[in-house]
Amino acid sequence: MEEHADATKLGSSMSSCLPLLVFQHRHHGQEDVDNEMLMFSISKQSLHKNMEHGLLAVGNSSMCWTTPQGWILLARARDHDAAVSSACLWNPSTGDKLPLPDIITEEHEIPYHNRCMLSHKDPTHPGCVVVLFSYETPDFWYCHTAGDGGENNSISWRHHSYDIGNCASVPKPPKGKKARRSIRPIKRVIFLMASFQGKIYFSQSSSKDNMCAIDFSSCTSTTNHNRPRFQNFNFPFVNLPKELSSGKKWLVESQDQLFAVTMGFIAFNPNNIGAIEVYRMDSSSSTQDRWRRVHDIGDVVFLLEEDANTAASCSASILGLKANQIFFMKNIIDDDADLCIFDLETNTQEITQVHHHDDLILCRKPFWIVPPS
């Protein structure tokens, strides 16, 4: 596949190539150099190197986080003060930037390994917040992306620690025997999430756990009632496909509806996919059975990420793609270049190798850059 080295104006070259599947990597002996990016365009079927590298390069002084809504959070240390990073949201289609409050290194202590979400599709919405969820601990950082009527104290980065319970505990030893050592409970971390109707919905993947949501609407106030509110709904998440006891799940917002994608593995082998199913949440239902299986998601494609357990939805016809398809990397175990395209209508799967670089040292699992909707 032909590769292109891209170094063009802001927001121009990337716009025509979106969505992009990005392989963020480095080379042997270059740990102190900014990471490079190999990018595959599923609409152009072309491979590119380092588009907008000046903005998206991740190194000692800069960080970036993509979102399912398309906007990318950029943070770069100021030249005169490395302890302060200027932050903004960047639109990869137009090159527009939306300035955000500075990130103070010592005060905010925001780690790089986060999932990034917007509560609304449009970051200029007065209630929109950008949120960074830690992969490893029950913490997130957030700030408003627009003013809220002059209450400037709310336009800054805030930290919130949450508690949604503990992970499954270690089984107790048989009667009469003592445990070798006490084990401190491990707090559960939110990892399945999607923005929907101004809130961030999440589940712990288990079909026994109810769906929940985080509501940031009260956070515009500077009173004591300015912390995010956690809501618990009286209906559970979806099950894995029948007769398959291991797999993965995703939540994805598409065309103002909330969907769940389930992928079941045969014999606990992630490289052996037995079934892929899609469900739509029926918010009008008054019963606990809120999820309806669908075989048609409309004129869109779903793009799944393995590392962050997040997913995005993109218009199909506008991008010249076949509708009703799901794209994901088949590298849950191995860091290969196999891109899978699952057709919901025909229930068939196609695999294409998007590059032939066997020596890439990936800094993270491949991720998507999508056009803002």
C-alpha positions in Angstrom: 0.0 0.0 0.0 1.4 3.4 -1.0 2.4 5.7 1.8 2.2 9.5 1.8 4.3 11.9 3.9 2.0 14.7 4.8 3.0 18.2 5.9 0.3 20.6 4.8 -1.8 23.3 6.3 -3.8 22.9 9.5 -7.0 21.0 9.1 -6.7 20.6 5.3 -4.9 17.4 4.5 -6.5 15.5 7.4 -10.0 16.6 6.6 -10.2 14.8 3.3 -8.8 11.6 4.8 -11.0 11.2 7.9 -11.7 8.9 9.6 -8.1 7.8 10.3 -6.9 4.8 12.1 -3.7 5.8 13.9 -0.7 3.7 14.9 1.3 5.8 17.4 4.8 4.3 17.6 8.4 4.9 18.2 11.7 3.3 17.0 14.3 1.4 19.0 16.6 3.7 20.9 14.4 6.8 20.4 12.6 6.9 23.7 13.2 10.6 24.2 12.0 11.6 20.7 8.3 12.6 20.0 6.3 9.6 18.9 5.5 9.1 15.3 2.1 8.3 13.8 1.2 6.0 10.9 -2.3 6.8 9.7 -4.7 4.7 7.6 -7.7 6.4 5.9 -10.6 4.0 5.6 -12.4 6.4 3.2 -9.4 6.8 0.8 -7.8 3.4 1.5 -4.4 5.2 1.8 -1.6 5.2 4.3 -0.1 8.4 5.6 2.7 9.5 7.9 2.6 12.1 10.6 -0.2 14.3 9.4 -0.4 17.4 11.6 2.6 16.0 13.5 3.4 19.4 15.0 0.1 19.3 16.8 -0.5 15.7 17.6 3.1 14.6 18.5 3.2 13.2 22.0 6.4 13.7 23.9 7.8 15.2 27.1 6.1 18.6 26.6 2.9 17.8 24.8 -0.1 15.5 25.0 -3.2 14.8 23.0 -6.4 12.9 23.6 -9.0 12.0 20.9 -12.7 11.9 21.6 -15.6 9.9 20.1 -17.1 13.4 19.2 -14.1 14.1 16.9 -12.6 17.0 18.7 -9.1 16.4 20.0 -7.8 17.7 23.4 -4.3 19.2 23.0 -2.0 20.2 25.9 1.4 21.7 25.4 3.8 23.1 28.0 4.5 26.8 27.7 7.9 27.8 26.6 8.5 30.1 29.6 6.9 27.8 32.2 7.0 24.0 31.8 4.8 23.5 34.8 1.9 25.1 32.9 0.3 23.6 29.8 -1.9 25.6 27.5 -5.0 23.5 26.5 -7.5 23.6 23.7 -9.9 21.5 21.7 -8.9 21.1 18.1 -11.2 20.3 15.2 -9.3 18.0 12.8 -11.7 18.8 9.9 -11.4 22.6 10.0 -8.4 23.3 12.1 -10.4 25.5 14.4 -9.3 25.7 18.0 -11.4 26.2 21.2 -9.2 27.5 24.0 -9.5 25.8 27.4 -8.1 26.7 30.9 -4.4 26.0 31.4 -3.4 22.7 33.0 -1.2 23.3 36.0 1.1 20.2 36.4 1.4 20.2 40.2 -2.1 21.3 40.9 -4.0 19.0 38.5 -1.6 16.0 38.2 -3.4 14.7 35.2 -1.8 11.5 33.9 -1.5 10.8 30.2 -3.3 7.5 30.2 -6.8 8.7 30.1 -10.0 8.3 28.1 -11.3 11.7 26.9 -15.0 12.5 26.4 -17.2 15.5 25.6 -20.6 15.5 27.3 -22.1 17.1 24.1 -21.4 16.8 20.4 -20.9 20.6 20.2 -18.3 21.9 22.6 -19.8 25.4 22.3 -22.9 24.2 24.1 -23.2 26.1 27.4 -23.4 22.9 29.4 -20.6 21.0 27.6 -17.7 19.6 29.7 -14.6 17.8 28.5 -13.7 14.9 30.8 -10.5 12.9 31.2 -11.1 9.5 32.9 -8.1 7.7 34.4 -7.5 4.2 33.1 -6.1 3.0 36.4 -7.8 4.8 39.3 -11.4 6.0 40.1 -10.6 9.6 39.1 -11.5 12.0 36.4 -10.7 15.7 35.6 -13.1 18.0 33.8 -13.7 21.6 32.8 -16.4 23.5 30.9 -15.7 24.3 27.3 -17.8 27.5 27.2 -18.7 30.3 29.6 -21.7 29.9 32.0 -23.0 33.4 32.5 -20.0 35.0 34.2 -19.3 32.5 36.9 -15.6 32.3 36.1 -14.7 30.1 39.0 -16.3 27.2 37.2 -14.2 27.7 34.1 -11.2 25.7 35.4 -10.0 22.2 35.6 -11.5 20.2 38.5 -10.7 16.8 39.9 -13.3 14.3 41.1 -12.8 10.9 42.8 -15.7 8.5 42.6 -16.7 5.3 44.2 -18.7 2.7 42.3 -17.7 -0.2 44.5 -14.9 -2.7 44.6 -13.7 -5.4 42.2 -14.6 -9.0 42.9 -12.8 -10.0 46.1 -10.5 -12.9 46.5 -12.4 -16.0 47.7 -12.1 -16.7 51.4 -9.9 -19.7 52.3 -11.5 -23.0 53.3 -12.8 -23.2 56.9 -10.1 -23.7 59.4 -7.4 -22.2 57.2 -6.1 -18.6 57.3 -5.5 -16.4 54.4 -1.8 -15.9 53.6 -2.2 -12.1 53.8 -4.9 -9.5 53.8 -5.6 -8.1 50.4 -6.7 -4.5 50.1 -9.9 -4.1 48.1 -9.4 -2.7 44.6 -11.8 0.1 43.5 -13.7 -0.4 40.3 -13.0 2.0 37.4 -15.4 3.2 34.8 -14.3 1.8 31.4 -17.4 1.4 29.3 -18.9 4.8 28.5 -20.5 7.0 25.9 -21.9 10.5 25.9 -25.7 10.7 25.4 -28.1 13.5 25.8 -25.6 15.7 27.7 -24.7 13.0 30.2 -22.0 10.3 30.2 -23.6 6.9 30.4 -21.5 3.9 31.7 -21.7 0.3 32.8 -19.3 -2.2 34.3 -19.9 -4.6 31.4 -21.6 -7.2 33.5 -25.2 -7.8 32.6 -26.0 -7.8 36.3 -25.0 -4.2 36.7 -27.5 -1.5 36.1 -26.8 1.3 33.6 -25.5 4.5 35.2 -24.9 8.1 34.1 -22.8 11.1 35.2 -24.7 14.4 35.1 -22.5 17.6 35.0 -25.4 20.0 34.7 -25.1 21.1 38.3 -21.4 21.8 38.0 -21.9 25.3 36.6 -22.8 26.5 40.1 -20.1 27.8 42.4 -22.1 26.8 45.5 -21.6 23.5 47.4 -23.8 21.7 44.9 -21.3 21.8 42.1 -20.1 18.2 42.0 -21.1 15.8 39.3 -24.2 13.7 40.1 -24.2 9.9 39.6 -27.5 8.4 38.5 -28.4 4.7 38.7 -31.1 3.4 36.3 -33.3 0.5 37.0 -32.3 -1.6 34.0 -29.2 -3.8 33.3 -26.6 -3.8 30.5 -26.7 -6.3 27.6 -25.5 -9.8 27.7 -22.8 -11.3 25.6 -24.0 -13.3 22.5 -25.7 -16.6 23.5 -23.5 -19.6 24.4 -20.3 -17.4 24.5 -19.0 -16.6 28.0 -16.1 -14.3 27.2 -15.9 -11.2 25.0 -15.9 -7.4 24.9 -18.6 -4.7 24.9 -18.8 -1.1 23.8 -21.3 1.8 24.1 -21.7 4.2 21.2 -23.9 7.2 20.6 -25.1 7.5 17.0 -27.7 9.9 15.6 -29.0 10.8 19.0 -29.5 7.2 20.0 -27.5 4.9 22.4 -26.2 1.6 21.1 -24.3 -1.3 22.6 -22.0 -3.6 20.6 -21.2 -7.0 22.0 -18.4 -9.3 20.7 -18.2 -12.9 21.9 -15.1 -15.1 21.8 -15.0 -18.8 21.2 -13.1 -20.8 23.8 -12.0 -17.6 25.5 -9.8 -16.9 22.5 -10.0 -13.2 21.4 -8.6 -14.1 18.0 -11.6 -16.4 17.4 -14.7 -14.2 17.3 -17.9 -16.2 17.4 -20.5 -13.5 17.2 -21.0 -9.7 17.0 -24.4 -8.2 18.0 -25.7 -4.7 18.2 -28.5 -3.4 20.6 -30.3 -0.1 20.8 -31.5 1.4 24.1 -35.2 2.0 24.1 -35.6 4.9 26.5 -39.4 4.8 26.1 -39.7 1.3 27.6 -41.1 1.2 31.1 -39.7 -2.3 31.7 -36.2 -3.5 32.6 -35.8 -4.9 29.1 -34.5 -1.7 27.5 -32.1 -3.1 25.0 -33.5 -4.1 21.5 -31.3 -6.1 19.2 -31.0 -4.4 15.7 -29.6 -5.5 12.4 -29.5 -2.0 10.9 -27.8 1.0 12.4 -28.6 3.4 9.6 -26.4 5.3 7.2 -23.4 5.1 9.6 -20.4 3.0 10.5 -19.2 2.2 14.0 -15.5 2.5 14.8 -14.4 0.5 17.9 -11.3 1.1 20.0 -9.9 -1.9 21.9 -7.6 0.0 24.3 -10.0 2.7 25.6 -13.3 0.6 25.2 -14.8 3.6 23.4 -16.5 3.8 20.1 -17.5 6.5 17.5 -20.1 6.7 14.8 -19.5 8.3 11.4 -21.8 9.0 8.5 -21.2 6.4 5.8 -22.5 7.9 2.5 -20.8 11.3 3.1 -17.5 9.6 3.5 -18.0 7.1 0.6 -18.3 4.1 2.9 -20.8 1.3 2.9 -23.4 1.8 5.6 -24.2 -0.6 8.4 -20.7 -1.7 9.1 -18.4 -2.0 12.2 -14.7 -1.4 12.0 -12.2 -2.7 14.6 -8.7 -3.9 14.9 -8.2 -7.6 15.4 -5.2 -7.1 17.6 -6.6 -7.6 21.1 -3.6 -9.8 21.8 -1.1 -9.2 19.0 -0.1 -5.8 17.7 -0.8 -6.6 14.1 -2.2 -4.5 11.2 -5.4 -6.5 10.6 -8.5 -4.2 10.3 -11.8 -6.1 10.5 -14.9 -4.9 8.8 -18.1 -6.6 10.0 -21.3 -6.2 7.9 -24.4 -6.2 10.1 -26.7 -6.9 7.1 -24.9 -10.0 5.8 -23.4 -11.0 9.2 -20.0 -11.4 7.5 -16.5 -10.3 8.3 -13.7 -9.0 6.1 -10.1 -8.5 7.1 -7.6 -6.1 5.4 -4.0 -5.5 6.3 -3.6 -1.8 6.5 0.2 -1.6 6.6 3.3 -3.9 6.3 5.5 -2.5 9.0 6.5 -5.4 11.2 8.9 -3.4 13.4 6.6 -0.8 14.9 6.8 -0.4 18.6 3.3 0.7 19.5 3.0 3.2 22.3 -0.7 2.4 22.7 -3.3 0.3 20.9 -4.5 1.9 17.5 -7.1 4.6 17.9 -9.4 6.6 15.6 -9.5 10.3 14.6 -13.0 11.0 13.3 -14.7 14.0 11.8 -16.7 16.0 14.3 -20.4 15.6 13.7 
